[in-house]
Amino acid sequence: MFDHVGIHVRDLDETKRFYEVVLAPLGIGLSAESDEYVEFGALSISRRTPPTPPIHFAFIAETCEQVDGFHRAGVEAGYRDNGAPGLREYAADYYAAFLLDPDGHNVEAVHRSEETRRGWSWLGRGQN
């Protein structure tokens, strides 16, 4: 699976604030930074023009409450809602919420059941 994903943004400081706010409820904090980039775990964000066109990516939440916290933190901070927390039609155990970051990326937090996650052979790679 991926080692990391990188995006380019217009305003690194504002983007850093967004991810600090919304990822805190998921237990994901700032892991590295310089004047030109910040990293939150496997997400690498760089200041570059032009920015990456809007994409969608999802963070794993360990609980439905973390999904709720992700969404609540973003909305309370004034960021754009793109889908309230709830079950989705994709799968019976797909509990997710969506926010738009300052560059319009569709950022999701999703919780799946323990049974589903046990079937993901790629989850846990690189932990040996």
Solvent accessible surface area in square Angstrom, and as a share of the most:
residue,aa,sasa,rsa
1,M,140,0.62
2,F,154,0.64
3,D,122,0.63
4,H,110,0.49
5,V,51,0.29
6,G,48,0.46
7,I,1,0.00
8,H,59,0.26
9,V,0,0.00
10,R,160,0.58
11,D,70,0.36
12,L,5,0.03
13,D,81,0.42
14,E,48,0.22
15,T,0,0.00
16,K,45,0.19
17,R,122,0.44
18,F,0,0.00
19,Y,0,0.00
20,E,70,0.31
21,V,52,0.30
22,V,0,0.00
23,L,0,0.00
24,A,65,0.50
25,P,41,0.26
26,L,14,0.07
27,G,69,0.66
28,I,45,0.23
29,G,47,0.45
30,L,64,0.32
31,S,74,0.48
32,A,34,0.26
33,E,90,0.40
34,S,53,0.34
35,D,117,0.61
36,E,96,0.43
37,Y,78,0.30
38,V,2,0.01
39,E,54,0.24
40,F,1,0.01
41,G,47,0.45
42,A,57,0.44
43,L,7,0.03
44,S,20,0.13
45,I,0,0.00
46,S,20,0.13
47,R,92,0.34
48,R,135,0.49
49,T,125,0.73
50,P,106,0.66
51,P,23,0.15
52,T,33,0.19
53,P,101,0.64
54,P,92,0.58
55,I,67,0.34
56,H,99,0.44
57,F,30,0.12
58,A,48,0.37
59,F,25,0.10
60,I,67,0.34
61,A,0,0.00
62,E,115,0.52
63,T,56,0.33
64,C,44,0.26
65,E,123,0.55
66,Q,40,0.18
67,V,0,0.00
68,D,42,0.22
69,G,9,0.09
70,F,0,0.00
71,H,20,0.09
72,R,128,0.47
73,A,24,0.19
74,G,0,0.00
75,V,65,0.37
76,E,133,0.60
77,A,53,0.41
78,G,63,0.61
79,Y,39,0.15
80,R,124,0.45
81,D,76,0.39
82,N,69,0.35
83,G,20,0.20
84,A,57,0.45
85,P,44,0.27
86,G,17,0.16
87,L,120,0.60
88,R,53,0.19
89,E,171,0.77
90,Y,136,0.52
91,A,31,0.24
92,A,103,0.80
93,D,36,0.18
94,Y,35,0.13
95,Y,38,0.15
96,A,0,0.00
97,A,0,0.00
98,F,17,0.07
99,L,0,0.00
100,L,38,0.19
101,D,1,0.00
102,P,48,0.30
103,D,15,0.08
104,G,20,0.19
105,H,0,0.00
106,N,36,0.18
107,V,0,0.00
108,E,1,0.00
109,A,0,0.00
110,V,14,0.08
111,H,30,0.13
112,R,43,0.16
113,S,37,0.24
114,E,99,0.44
115,E,130,0.58
116,T,35,0.21
117,R,40,0.15
118,R,167,0.61
119,G,63,0.61
120,W,58,0.20
121,S,92,0.59
122,W,87,0.30
123,L,74,0.37
124,G,33,0.32
125,R,162,0.59
126,G,80,0.77
127,Q,144,0.64
128,N,193,0.99
